[in-house]
């Protein structure tokens, strides 16, 4: 099992070593339903344990409308690995990008969205009640979720993943100044089978389900 059990990304609970301050992202409001990504600020993923720059770099941009959160992963990728074809297959056992979203910020529950290089989705609802093991619910589906995957060869080989996550599926709608706790991840496998785990907010372990390390998404209008 790799970084997740619901599976998705939990090997075991481990204490988190000293890590950088939690990152923050100012998620900009847009009008319409076709983001102009060139005007959206980017953040980059780092090694999930050490925070080092990874071999394959990943830039992420995000924005929102009154109804939808858009997240775009721009991934350098010289070897695509994923055999999965069905929704809720264990995508986290191969190449995948992942979003974890806690709208309340309490850590008691959050949503997970995984997307494979072949536009296959794994989505799950996780509960994390005190004194109980985390409970994973992959039977939950985001009914309004829209995703896409595109391959770009210039100037370098990239795979572009996009999510459009409806606020109705999250049962929460942000407003200007709202803050959600979110983390963003990628698993990338090379042609020798070596796996690289990266995160927006490194957790200090090959474990994505460390809520204390979820970064801060602040919704703004400019």
VMD Tcl script that draws the C-alpha trace (Angstrom):
set ca {
  {0.00 0.00 0.00}
  {1.41 3.38 -0.83}
  {0.26 6.67 0.50}
  {-3.38 5.95 0.98}
  {-5.87 3.48 2.22}
  {-9.41 4.15 1.27}
  {-7.79 3.67 0.06}
  {-5.76 6.54 -0.93}
  {-2.73 7.72 0.75}
  {-2.18 6.58 4.26}
  {0.65 4.21 5.06}
  {0.51 4.66 8.84}
  {0.20 7.42 11.38}
  {3.57 9.01 12.06}
  {4.66 12.03 14.04}
  {5.36 14.97 11.76}
  {8.89 16.38 12.03}
  {9.61 20.09 12.06}
  {8.26 21.42 8.79}
  {7.79 24.84 7.20}
  {4.86 27.04 8.13}
  {1.60 26.01 6.46}
  {1.35 27.51 2.97}
  {-1.44 29.86 1.97}
  {-3.00 30.41 -1.45}
  {-5.20 33.32 -2.48}
  {-7.81 31.68 -4.70}
  {-9.19 34.32 -7.05}
  {-12.84 34.67 -8.06}
  {-13.57 34.72 -11.80}
  {-16.64 35.19 -13.94}
  {-17.77 32.74 -16.59}
  {-16.98 29.04 -16.69}
  {-13.74 28.93 -18.73}
  {-10.77 30.06 -16.60}
  {-8.00 32.04 -18.28}
  {-5.21 30.15 -16.55}
  {-2.48 32.49 -17.77}
  {-3.69 35.08 -15.29}
  {-3.91 32.73 -12.30}
  {-1.04 32.48 -9.80}
  {0.78 29.14 -9.63}
  {2.12 27.13 -6.71}
  {4.52 24.18 -6.93}
  {4.63 20.78 -5.29}
  {7.62 19.58 -3.26}
  {8.79 16.22 -1.95}
  {6.17 15.12 0.59}
  {8.77 14.15 3.21}
  {11.67 16.58 2.79}
  {10.22 19.53 0.88}
  {12.94 19.19 -1.77}
  {12.40 20.03 -5.44}
  {11.20 16.84 -7.18}
  {12.53 15.30 -10.39}
  {9.24 15.94 -12.19}
  {7.87 19.38 -11.36}
  {4.20 20.21 -10.86}
  {2.57 23.65 -11.00}
  {-0.98 24.12 -9.71}
  {-3.42 26.96 -10.31}
  {-6.87 27.44 -8.82}
  {-9.79 29.84 -9.06}
  {-13.50 29.89 -8.27}
  {-16.88 31.11 -9.44}
  {-20.11 31.40 -7.48}
  {-20.75 27.68 -8.04}
  {-17.45 25.91 -8.73}
  {-13.86 25.44 -7.59}
  {-11.40 24.96 -10.46}
  {-8.03 23.27 -9.88}
  {-5.42 22.69 -12.61}
  {-2.28 20.53 -12.30}
  {0.47 21.15 -14.88}
  {2.79 18.13 -14.59}
  {6.13 17.44 -16.20}
  {5.95 13.73 -17.05}
  {8.34 11.60 -19.09}
  {6.58 8.29 -18.34}
  {2.84 7.82 -17.83}
  {1.87 4.81 -15.71}
  {-1.76 3.92 -14.98}
  {-3.66 0.72 -15.85}
  {-6.98 1.80 -14.34}
  {-10.20 2.31 -16.28}
  {-13.10 2.41 -13.78}
  {-14.29 5.01 -11.31}
  {-12.98 4.38 -7.79}
  {-10.28 2.00 -8.99}
  {-7.16 2.33 -6.75}
  {-5.66 5.13 -8.82}
  {-3.16 5.89 -6.03}
  {-1.27 2.72 -6.97}
  {0.00 4.47 -10.12}
  {0.39 7.99 -11.53}
  {-2.24 10.28 -10.05}
  {-2.96 13.83 -8.87}
  {-5.01 14.39 -5.74}
  {-6.96 17.12 -3.95}
  {-8.00 16.90 -0.29}
  {-10.59 19.49 0.77}
  {-11.82 20.26 4.30}
  {-14.46 22.97 4.02}
  {-15.00 23.30 7.79}
  {-11.31 23.22 8.68}
  {-11.87 21.01 11.71}
  {-10.23 17.83 10.43}
  {-13.33 15.84 11.39}
  {-14.24 15.22 7.75}
  {-12.90 16.02 4.31}
  {-13.21 15.11 0.65}
  {-10.65 13.42 -1.57}
  {-10.50 13.67 -5.37}
  {-7.98 11.63 -7.40}
  {-7.51 11.88 -11.15}
  {-5.50 9.49 -13.34}
  {-3.65 10.29 -16.59}
  {-6.54 8.64 -18.44}
  {-9.20 10.90 -16.84}
  {-10.43 8.22 -14.43}
  {-11.75 9.50 -11.09}
  {-11.50 8.19 -7.56}
  {-13.51 10.25 -5.07}
  {-14.13 9.62 -1.41}
  {-15.50 11.16 1.77}
  {-13.37 10.68 4.89}
  {-14.46 10.98 8.52}
  {-11.90 11.42 11.26}
  {-13.64 11.36 14.63}
  {-11.62 11.54 17.87}
  {-10.83 8.12 19.31}
  {-11.80 6.31 16.13}
  {-9.79 5.22 13.08}
  {-10.32 7.24 9.93}
  {-13.29 5.95 7.95}
  {-13.08 6.03 4.15}
  {-16.21 6.14 1.99}
  {-15.29 5.64 -1.67}
  {-18.95 4.78 -2.33}
  {-19.59 8.53 -2.11}
  {-19.54 10.20 -5.53}
  {-19.36 13.86 -6.48}
  {-22.32 13.93 -8.84}
  {-21.42 17.22 -10.55}
  {-17.67 16.68 -10.85}
  {-16.15 17.50 -14.25}
  {-12.54 16.57 -15.09}
  {-10.25 16.57 -18.09}
  {-6.71 15.46 -18.98}
  {-4.64 16.79 -21.88}
  {-1.15 15.97 -23.15}
  {1.20 18.75 -24.25}
  {4.53 18.10 -25.96}
  {6.00 21.62 -26.18}
  {8.18 23.06 -24.77}
  {8.47 19.90 -22.62}
  {6.23 16.88 -22.21}
  {3.46 17.75 -19.78}
  {0.17 16.30 -18.64}
  {-2.51 18.85 -17.74}
  {-5.20 17.73 -15.29}
  {-8.23 19.89 -14.54}
  {-10.97 19.58 -11.94}
  {-14.23 21.52 -11.80}
  {-15.65 20.74 -8.35}
  {-19.19 21.95 -7.72}
  {-19.79 23.52 -4.32}
  {-23.09 21.64 -4.21}
  {-21.11 18.38 -4.01}
  {-19.07 19.77 -1.12}
  {-22.21 20.98 0.67}
  {-20.48 24.31 1.26}
  {-20.15 27.55 -0.70}
  {-17.30 29.96 0.05}
  {-17.55 33.74 0.06}
  {-14.92 36.44 -0.08}
  {-12.63 35.88 2.88}
  {-13.66 32.24 3.46}
  {-10.76 29.93 4.30}
  {-10.72 26.20 3.59}
  {-8.05 23.69 4.55}
  {-6.72 21.95 1.43}
  {-3.75 19.89 0.38}
  {-2.66 18.93 -3.10}
  {-0.60 15.89 -4.05}
  {0.91 13.94 -6.88}
  {2.28 10.41 -7.23}
  {4.57 9.88 -10.21}
  {6.21 6.60 -11.26}
  {9.16 6.40 -13.63}
  {9.95 3.65 -16.16}
  {11.93 1.73 -13.51}
  {9.02 1.66 -11.09}
  {10.46 4.25 -8.70}
  {7.71 6.39 -7.19}
  {7.93 10.07 -6.30}
  {5.44 11.55 -3.80}
  {4.93 15.31 -3.80}
  {2.70 17.74 -1.93}
  {1.80 21.42 -1.74}
  {2.22 21.24 2.03}
  {4.73 18.47 2.86}
  {3.63 16.16 5.66}
  {7.02 14.79 6.75}
  {6.05 11.23 5.79}
  {4.74 9.26 2.82}
  {1.26 9.85 4.20}
  {-1.15 12.25 2.56}
  {-3.82 12.00 5.28}
  {-2.18 14.38 7.75}
  {-4.86 17.00 8.27}
  {-2.66 19.22 10.45}
  {-0.54 19.86 7.37}
  {-3.37 20.89 5.04}
  {-2.59 24.35 3.67}
  {-4.91 27.36 3.74}
  {-6.99 28.33 0.70}
  {-8.39 31.85 1.06}
  {-11.15 32.81 -1.38}
  {-10.81 36.38 -2.64}
  {-12.33 38.76 -5.17}
  {-10.15 41.30 -6.92}
}
mol new
graphics top color blue
foreach p $ca { graphics top sphere $p radius 0.5 }
foreach p [lrange $ca 0 end-1] q [lrange $ca 1 end] { graphics top cylinder $p $q radius 0.2 }
display resetview
